[in-house]
Amino acid sequence: MAGGRWMGWWGHLGAPKQRGVAIYALSNFEQKAFAGALHQAVFNTFRRVTANAFYIAIPGAIGYSTYTYGKSNHAFRLSKEGHKIYGGEGH
């Protein structure tokens, strides 16, 4: 009891029944659950990739160019010409 009035069981809290409420339903056999899903997936993926391309491509290009520069500079420093210029010792 709440406030001297019985509230009812769970989900039936003692309120009067609603009138004039129309409920429509569609049969499970009439629905097309995956209608257009493949089409939407392709274009949504393309939209997301193009929206985030600069966040991935620019740092990726900077990282790749830094890596290739470092690798070629290391190879040059291990060569005879690199030892002459930078004064390193041979192994």
A tleap script that builds the chain and sets N, CA, C and O, in Angstrom:
source leaprc.protein.ff14SB
mol = sequence {
  NMET ALA GLY GLY ARG TRP MET GLY TRP TRP
  GLY HIE LEU GLY ALA PRO LYS GLN ARG GLY
  VAL ALA ILE TYR ALA LEU SER ASN PHE GLU
  GLN LYS ALA PHE ALA GLY ALA LEU HIE GLN
  ALA VAL PHE ASN THR PHE ARG ARG VAL THR
  ALA ASN ALA PHE TYR ILE ALA ILE PRO GLY
  ALA ILE GLY TYR SER THR TYR THR TYR GLY
  LYS SER ASN HIE ALA PHE ARG LEU SER LYS
  GLU GLY HIE LYS ILE TYR GLY GLY GLU GLY
  CHIE
}
set mol.1.N position { 0.837 -1.187 0.000 }
set mol.1.CA position { 0.000 0.000 0.000 }
set mol.1.C position { 0.872 1.237 0.000 }
set mol.1.O position { 1.882 1.323 0.698 }
set mol.2.N position { 0.451 2.174 -0.796 }
set mol.2.CA position { 1.167 3.439 -0.859 }
set mol.2.C position { 0.160 4.569 -0.719 }
set mol.2.O position { -0.686 4.768 -1.591 }
set mol.3.N position { 0.249 5.283 0.347 }
set mol.3.CA position { -0.691 6.380 0.549 }
set mol.3.C position { -2.115 5.908 0.796 }
set mol.3.O position { -3.062 6.641 0.507 }
set mol.4.N position { -2.288 4.707 1.320 }
set mol.4.CA position { -3.609 4.203 1.619 }
set mol.4.C position { -4.312 3.581 0.425 }
set mol.4.O position { -5.479 3.202 0.531 }
set mol.5.N position { -3.639 3.469 -0.697 }
set mol.5.CA position { -4.266 2.905 -1.892 }
set mol.5.C position { -3.433 1.756 -2.406 }
set mol.5.O position { -2.207 1.851 -2.458 }
set mol.6.N position { -4.069 0.691 -2.780 }
set mol.6.CA position { -3.348 -0.456 -3.301 }
set mol.6.C position { -2.886 -0.151 -4.707 }
set mol.6.O position { -3.694 0.223 -5.557 }
set mol.7.N position { -1.592 -0.305 -4.967 }
set mol.7.CA position { -1.028 0.077 -6.251 }
set mol.7.C position { -1.137 -1.027 -7.289 }
set mol.7.O position { -0.989 -0.748 -8.479 }
set mol.8.N position { -1.381 -2.225 -6.904 }
set mol.8.CA position { -1.472 -3.296 -7.877 }
set mol.8.C position { -0.152 -4.033 -8.016 }
set mol.8.O position { 0.843 -3.681 -7.382 }
set mol.9.N position { -0.158 -5.070 -8.861 }
set mol.9.CA position { 1.029 -5.857 -9.090 }
set mol.9.C position { 1.946 -5.133 -10.060 }
set mol.9.O position { 1.551 -4.122 -10.641 }
set mol.10.N position { 3.161 -5.629 -10.247 }
set mol.10.CA position { 4.122 -4.979 -11.128 }
set mol.10.C position { 3.532 -4.787 -12.514 }
set mol.10.O position { 3.026 -5.735 -13.115 }
set mol.11.N position { 3.593 -3.580 -13.015 }
set mol.11.CA position { 3.078 -3.257 -14.332 }
set mol.11.C position { 1.612 -2.876 -14.327 }
set mol.11.O position { 1.123 -2.328 -15.315 }
set mol.12.N position { 0.891 -3.149 -13.244 }
set mol.12.CA position { -0.525 -2.793 -13.129 }
set mol.12.C position { -0.655 -1.925 -11.884 }
set mol.12.O position { -0.995 -2.420 -10.810 }
set mol.13.N position { -0.388 -0.648 -12.026 }
set mol.13.CA position { -0.272 0.212 -10.859 }
set mol.13.C position { -1.583 0.892 -10.493 }
set mol.13.O position { -1.561 1.922 -9.820 }
set mol.14.N position { -2.720 0.354 -10.912 }
set mol.14.CA position { -3.995 0.877 -10.471 }
set mol.14.C position { -4.529 2.030 -11.291 }
set mol.14.O position { -5.555 2.604 -10.927 }
set mol.15.N position { -3.884 2.391 -12.374 }
set mol.15.CA position { -4.366 3.488 -13.209 }
set mol.15.C position { -5.521 2.984 -14.067 }
set mol.15.O position { -5.590 1.792 -14.368 }
set mol.16.N position { -6.428 3.875 -14.463 }
set mol.16.CA position { -7.516 3.432 -15.344 }
set mol.16.C position { -6.984 3.048 -16.713 }
set mol.16.O position { -5.940 3.541 -17.142 }
set mol.17.N position { -7.699 2.171 -17.395 }
set mol.17.CA position { -7.263 1.726 -18.711 }
set mol.17.C position { -7.325 2.885 -19.692 }
set mol.17.O position { -8.240 3.708 -19.644 }
set mol.18.N position { -6.355 2.939 -20.572 }
set mol.18.CA position { -6.326 3.997 -21.569 }
set mol.18.C position { -7.312 3.677 -22.675 }
set mol.18.O position { -7.538 2.516 -23.015 }
set mol.19.N position { -7.891 4.725 -23.226 }
set mol.19.CA position { -8.827 4.557 -24.323 }
set mol.19.C position { -8.347 5.379 -25.505 }
set mol.19.O position { -7.705 6.416 -25.336 }
set mol.20.N position { -8.662 4.909 -26.694 }
set mol.20.CA position { -8.319 5.647 -27.896 }
set mol.20.C position { -6.869 5.486 -28.324 }
set mol.20.O position { -6.387 6.268 -29.143 }
set mol.21.N position { -6.168 4.507 -27.801 }
set mol.21.CA position { -4.787 4.253 -28.183 }
set mol.21.C position { -4.792 3.135 -29.205 }
set mol.21.O position { -5.220 2.018 -28.913 }
set mol.22.N position { -4.317 3.433 -30.402 }
set mol.22.CA position { -4.267 2.431 -31.459 }
set mol.22.C position { -2.865 1.845 -31.528 }
set mol.22.O position { -1.877 2.579 -31.520 }
set mol.23.N position { -2.786 0.546 -31.595 }
set mol.23.CA position { -1.500 -0.142 -31.697 }
set mol.23.C position { -1.471 -0.873 -33.020 }
set mol.23.O position { -2.370 -1.656 -33.324 }
set mol.24.N position { -0.445 -0.621 -33.803 }
set mol.24.CA position { -0.277 -1.271 -35.094 }
set mol.24.C position { 0.951 -2.160 -35.033 }
set mol.24.O position { 1.952 -1.815 -34.405 }
set mol.25.N position { 0.869 -3.279 -35.676 }
set mol.25.CA position { 1.993 -4.199 -35.698 }
set mol.25.C position { 2.113 -4.783 -37.095 }
set mol.25.O position { 1.135 -4.879 -37.837 }
set mol.26.N position { 3.321 -5.164 -37.432 }
set mol.26.CA position { 3.593 -5.787 -38.714 }
set mol.26.C position { 4.051 -7.211 -38.445 }
set mol.26.O position { 4.869 -7.453 -37.556 }
set mol.27.N position { 3.536 -8.123 -39.194 }
set mol.27.CA position { 3.879 -9.519 -39.007 }
set mol.27.C position { 5.360 -9.742 -39.285 }
set mol.27.O position { 5.947 -9.064 -40.129 }
set mol.28.N position { 5.963 -10.691 -38.577 }
set mol.28.CA position { 7.371 -11.012 -38.805 }
set mol.28.C position { 7.607 -11.531 -40.212 }
set mol.28.O position { 8.704 -11.407 -40.756 }
set mol.29.N position { 6.576 -12.110 -40.794 }
set mol.29.CA position { 6.726 -12.659 -42.133 }
set mol.29.C position { 6.632 -11.584 -43.210 }
set mol.29.O position { 6.999 -11.833 -44.359 }
set mol.30.N position { 6.150 -10.400 -42.862 }
set mol.30.CA position { 6.027 -9.310 -43.828 }
set mol.30.C position { 7.214 -8.360 -43.796 }
set mol.30.O position { 7.347 -7.515 -44.680 }
set mol.31.N position { 8.063 -8.480 -42.813 }
set mol.31.CA position { 9.191 -7.572 -42.682 }
set mol.31.C position { 10.356 -8.041 -43.544 }
set mol.31.O position { 10.538 -9.237 -43.771 }
set mol.32.N position { 11.131 -7.087 -44.014 }
set mol.32.CA position { 12.385 -7.383 -44.711 }
set mol.32.C position { 13.507 -6.831 -43.829 }
set mol.32.O position { 13.858 -5.653 -43.902 }
set mol.33.N position { 14.048 -7.698 -43.011 }
set mol.33.CA position { 15.000 -7.258 -41.990 }
set mol.33.C position { 16.279 -6.679 -42.584 }
set mol.33.O position { 16.836 -5.727 -42.037 }
set mol.34.N position { 16.751 -7.238 -43.693 }
set mol.34.CA position { 18.011 -6.785 -44.268 }
set mol.34.C position { 17.806 -6.082 -45.593 }
set mol.34.O position { 18.680 -6.127 -46.458 }
set mol.35.N position { 16.668 -5.434 -45.767 }
set mol.35.CA position { 16.407 -4.727 -47.014 }
set mol.35.C position { 17.360 -3.542 -47.141 }
set mol.35.O position { 17.327 -2.627 -46.318 }
set mol.36.N position { 18.198 -3.555 -48.157 }
set mol.36.CA position { 19.138 -2.465 -48.400 }
set mol.36.C position { 20.343 -2.451 -47.486 }
set mol.36.O position { 21.104 -1.483 -47.501 }
set mol.37.N position { 20.546 -3.485 -46.694 }
set mol.37.CA position { 21.652 -3.488 -45.732 }
set mol.37.C position { 23.005 -3.484 -46.437 }
set mol.37.O position { 23.911 -2.760 -46.024 }
set mol.38.N position { 23.154 -4.274 -47.485 }
set mol.38.CA position { 24.430 -4.326 -48.195 }
set mol.38.C position { 24.729 -2.996 -48.880 }
set mol.38.O position { 25.867 -2.527 -48.853 }
set mol.39.N position { 23.730 -2.396 -49.483 }
set mol.39.CA position { 23.905 -1.101 -50.153 }
set mol.39.C position { 24.318 -0.034 -49.140 }
set mol.39.O position { 25.236 0.746 -49.393 }
set mol.40.N position { 23.641 -0.002 -48.002 }
set mol.40.CA position { 23.970 0.980 -46.976 }
set mol.40.C position { 25.342 0.721 -46.377 }
set mol.40.O position { 26.059 1.666 -46.049 }
set mol.41.N position { 25.716 -0.534 -46.230 }
set mol.41.CA position { 27.018 -0.859 -45.649 }
set mol.41.C position { 28.148 -0.385 -46.541 }
set mol.41.O position { 29.150 0.133 -46.049 }
set mol.42.N position { 28.000 -0.555 -47.844 }
set mol.42.CA position { 29.061 -0.144 -48.770 }
set mol.42.C position { 29.243 1.363 -48.738 }
set mol.42.O position { 30.365 1.849 -48.597 }
set mol.43.N position { 28.154 2.107 -48.868 }
set mol.43.CA position { 28.277 3.560 -48.925 }
set mol.43.C position { 28.595 4.170 -47.572 }
set mol.43.O position { 29.276 5.194 -47.505 }
set mol.44.N position { 28.117 3.564 -46.489 }
set mol.44.CA position { 28.460 4.068 -45.166 }
set mol.44.C position { 29.942 3.835 -44.868 }
set mol.44.O position { 30.599 4.689 -44.273 }
set mol.45.N position { 30.463 2.687 -45.280 }
set mol.45.CA position { 31.886 2.420 -45.097 }
set mol.45.C position { 32.725 3.388 -45.913 }
set mol.45.O position { 33.728 3.902 -45.418 }
set mol.46.N position { 32.331 3.646 -47.157 }
set mol.46.CA position { 33.056 4.599 -47.994 }
set mol.46.C position { 33.037 5.991 -47.373 }
set mol.46.O position { 34.055 6.684 -47.370 }
set mol.47.N position { 31.903 6.397 -46.857 }
set mol.47.CA position { 31.790 7.719 -46.234 }
set mol.47.C position { 32.682 7.818 -45.003 }
set mol.47.O position { 33.341 8.837 -44.799 }
set mol.48.N position { 32.712 6.774 -44.184 }
set mol.48.CA position { 33.539 6.813 -42.979 }
set mol.48.C position { 35.028 6.800 -43.309 }
set mol.48.O position { 35.814 7.497 -42.668 }
set mol.49.N position { 35.410 6.018 -44.297 }
set mol.49.CA position { 36.827 5.945 -44.666 }
set mol.49.C position { 37.298 7.277 -45.226 }
set mol.49.O position { 38.370 7.759 -44.861 }
set mol.50.N position { 36.503 7.878 -46.113 }
set mol.50.CA position { 36.909 9.161 -46.683 }
set mol.50.C position { 36.901 10.265 -45.635 }
set mol.50.O position { 37.697 11.199 -45.726 }
set mol.51.N position { 36.021 10.180 -44.643 }
set mol.51.CA position { 35.991 11.206 -43.600 }
set mol.51.C position { 37.223 11.125 -42.699 }
set mol.51.O position { 37.665 12.145 -42.171 }
set mol.52.N position { 37.782 9.931 -42.517 }
set mol.52.CA position { 38.919 9.756 -41.616 }
set mol.52.C position { 40.232 9.516 -42.348 }
set mol.52.O position { 41.237 9.201 -41.710 }
set mol.53.N position { 40.250 9.655 -43.663 }
set mol.53.CA position { 41.456 9.350 -44.437 }
set mol.53.C position { 42.620 10.257 -44.068 }
set mol.53.O position { 43.757 9.792 -43.978 }
set mol.54.N position { 42.361 11.536 -43.854 }
set mol.54.CA position { 43.458 12.454 -43.550 }
set mol.54.C position { 44.042 12.213 -42.160 }
set mol.54.O position { 45.212 12.509 -41.917 }
set mol.55.N position { 43.235 11.679 -41.252 }
set mol.55.CA position { 43.745 11.381 -39.913 }
set mol.55.C position { 44.677 10.171 -39.928 }
set mol.55.O position { 45.491 10.005 -39.020 }
set mol.56.N position { 44.562 9.333 -40.947 }
set mol.56.CA position { 45.395 8.142 -41.054 }
set mol.56.C position { 46.495 8.344 -42.088 }
set mol.56.O position { 47.642 7.969 -41.845 }
set mol.57.N position { 46.167 8.930 -43.235 }
set mol.57.CA position { 47.112 9.025 -44.347 }
set mol.57.C position { 48.277 9.963 -44.043 }
set mol.57.O position { 49.425 9.625 -44.329 }
set mol.58.N position { 48.007 11.113 -43.477 }
set mol.58.CA position { 49.075 12.090 -43.235 }
set mol.58.C position { 50.067 11.583 -42.187 }
set mol.58.O position { 51.268 11.603 -42.455 }
set mol.59.N position { 49.627 11.127 -41.003 }
set mol.59.CA position { 50.616 10.571 -40.071 }
set mol.59.C position { 51.290 9.317 -40.609 }
set mol.59.O position { 52.462 9.075 -40.324 }
set mol.60.N position { 50.561 8.515 -41.388 }
set mol.60.CA position { 51.175 7.333 -41.985 }
set mol.60.C position { 52.262 7.700 -42.975 }
set mol.60.O position { 53.319 7.069 -42.997 }
set mol.61.N position { 52.016 8.721 -43.802 }
set mol.61.CA position { 53.027 9.173 -44.766 }
set mol.61.C position { 54.239 9.759 -44.051 }
set mol.61.O position { 55.376 9.520 -44.459 }
set mol.62.N position { 54.006 10.517 -42.997 }
set mol.62.CA position { 55.130 11.086 -42.232 }
set mol.62.C position { 55.938 9.965 -41.578 }
set mol.62.O position { 57.169 9.988 -41.606 }
set mol.63.N position { 55.261 9.002 -41.001 }
set mol.63.CA position { 55.960 7.885 -40.370 }
set mol.63.C position { 56.734 7.048 -41.373 }
set mol.63.O position { 57.870 6.656 -41.105 }
set mol.64.N position { 56.135 6.769 -42.528 }
set mol.64.CA position { 56.815 5.968 -43.552 }
set mol.64.C position { 58.030 6.699 -44.110 }
set mol.64.O position { 59.081 6.094 -44.317 }
set mol.65.N position { 57.886 8.013 -44.355 }
set mol.65.CA position { 59.034 8.760 -44.881 }
set mol.65.C position { 60.149 8.852 -43.844 }
set mol.65.O position { 61.325 8.796 -44.205 }
set mol.66.N position { 59.806 8.991 -42.569 }
set mol.66.CA position { 60.827 9.008 -41.517 }
set mol.66.C position { 61.533 7.664 -41.440 }
set mol.66.O position { 62.752 7.606 -41.281 }
set mol.67.N position { 60.769 6.584 -41.552 }
set mol.67.CA position { 61.350 5.241 -41.513 }
set mol.67.C position { 62.286 5.002 -42.692 }
set mol.67.O position { 63.397 4.507 -42.502 }
set mol.68.N position { 61.857 5.346 -43.909 }
set mol.68.CA position { 62.706 5.113 -45.087 }
set mol.68.C position { 63.947 6.002 -45.056 }
set mol.68.O position { 65.028 5.571 -45.458 }
set mol.69.N position { 63.799 7.246 -44.579 }
set mol.69.CA position { 64.972 8.112 -44.465 }
set mol.69.C position { 65.963 7.534 -43.457 }
set mol.69.O position { 67.165 7.484 -43.720 }
set mol.70.N position { 65.460 7.101 -42.313 }
set mol.70.CA position { 66.350 6.544 -41.296 }
set mol.70.C position { 67.039 5.270 -41.762 }
set mol.70.O position { 68.212 5.044 -41.462 }
set mol.71.N position { 66.309 4.442 -42.493 }
set mol.71.CA position { 66.896 3.200 -42.983 }
set mol.71.C position { 67.978 3.470 -44.033 }
set mol.71.O position { 69.046 2.857 -44.007 }
set mol.72.N position { 67.688 4.400 -44.962 }
set mol.72.CA position { 68.703 4.709 -45.986 }
set mol.72.C position { 69.902 5.437 -45.381 }
set mol.72.O position { 71.035 5.212 -45.808 }
set mol.73.N position { 69.673 6.306 -44.395 }
set mol.73.CA position { 70.775 7.011 -43.743 }
set mol.73.C position { 71.643 6.026 -42.963 }
set mol.73.O position { 72.868 6.151 -42.951 }
set mol.74.N position { 71.014 5.049 -42.316 }
set mol.74.CA position { 71.771 4.037 -41.586 }
set mol.74.C position { 72.626 3.205 -42.550 }
set mol.74.O position { 73.790 2.918 -42.271 }
set mol.75.N position { 72.037 2.826 -43.675 }
set mol.75.CA position { 72.799 2.051 -44.665 }
set mol.75.C position { 73.959 2.878 -45.226 }
set mol.75.O position { 75.048 2.355 -45.459 }
set mol.76.N position { 73.714 4.173 -45.441 }
set mol.76.CA position { 74.797 5.025 -45.948 }
set mol.76.C position { 75.919 5.168 -44.928 }
set mol.76.O position { 77.094 5.155 -45.295 }
set mol.77.N position { 75.572 5.304 -43.659 }
set mol.77.CA position { 76.600 5.457 -42.628 }
set mol.77.C position { 77.426 4.194 -42.437 }
set mol.77.O position { 78.544 4.257 -41.926 }
set mol.78.N position { 76.884 3.038 -42.844 }
set mol.78.CA position { 77.641 1.805 -42.765 }
set mol.78.C position { 78.504 1.574 -44.010 }
set mol.78.O position { 79.311 0.645 -44.040 }
set mol.79.N position { 78.339 2.410 -45.028 }
set mol.79.CA position { 79.128 2.241 -46.252 }
set mol.79.C position { 80.486 2.927 -46.101 }
set mol.79.O position { 80.734 3.641 -45.130 }
set mol.80.N position { 81.367 2.692 -47.097 }
set mol.80.CA position { 82.699 3.315 -47.061 }
set mol.80.C position { 82.602 4.824 -47.141 }
set mol.80.O position { 83.314 5.530 -46.428 }
set mol.81.N position { 81.717 5.333 -48.013 }
set mol.81.CA position { 81.573 6.793 -48.134 }
set mol.81.C position { 81.046 7.409 -46.842 }
set mol.81.O position { 81.472 8.493 -46.443 }
set mol.82.N position { 80.112 6.707 -46.189 }
set mol.82.CA position { 79.576 7.201 -44.923 }
set mol.82.C position { 80.626 7.234 -43.830 }
set mol.82.O position { 80.643 8.141 -42.997 }
set mol.83.N position { 81.517 6.223 -43.839 }
set mol.83.CA position { 82.607 6.238 -42.851 }
set mol.83.C position { 83.575 7.357 -43.113 }
set mol.83.O position { 84.128 7.934 -42.177 }
set mol.84.N position { 83.792 7.678 -44.382 }
set mol.84.CA position { 84.696 8.802 -44.695 }
set mol.84.C position { 84.105 10.128 -44.242 }
set mol.84.O position { 84.810 10.976 -43.694 }
set mol.85.N position { 82.790 10.306 -44.476 }
set mol.85.CA position { 82.154 11.590 -44.138 }
set mol.85.C position { 81.929 11.704 -42.629 }
set mol.85.O position { 82.244 12.736 -42.036 }
set mol.86.N position { 81.390 10.662 -42.008 }
set mol.86.CA position { 81.027 10.755 -40.603 }
set mol.86.C position { 82.086 10.219 -39.650 }
set mol.86.O position { 81.936 10.334 -38.434 }
set mol.87.N position { 83.148 9.639 -40.183 }
set mol.87.CA position { 84.264 9.216 -39.341 }
set mol.87.C position { 83.992 7.984 -38.505 }
set mol.87.O position { 84.551 7.867 -37.415 }
set mol.88.N position { 83.174 7.074 -38.951 }
set mol.88.CA position { 82.894 5.875 -38.180 }
set mol.88.C position { 83.938 4.807 -38.440 }
set mol.88.O position { 84.691 4.878 -39.411 }
set mol.89.N position { 83.975 3.832 -37.572 }
set mol.89.CA position { 84.906 2.726 -37.736 }
set mol.89.C position { 84.188 1.556 -38.396 }
set mol.89.O position { 82.996 1.338 -38.178 }
set mol.90.N position { 84.929 0.810 -39.203 }
set mol.90.CA position { 84.364 -0.361 -39.865 }
set mol.90.C position { 84.231 -1.540 -38.926 }
set mol.90.O position { 84.943 -1.616 -37.925 }
set mol.91.N position { 83.353 -2.440 -39.225 }
set mol.91.CA position { 83.155 -3.626 -38.382 }
set mol.91.C position { 83.876 -4.803 -38.972 }
set mol.91.O position { 83.833 -5.897 -38.411 }
savepdb mol mol.pdb
quit
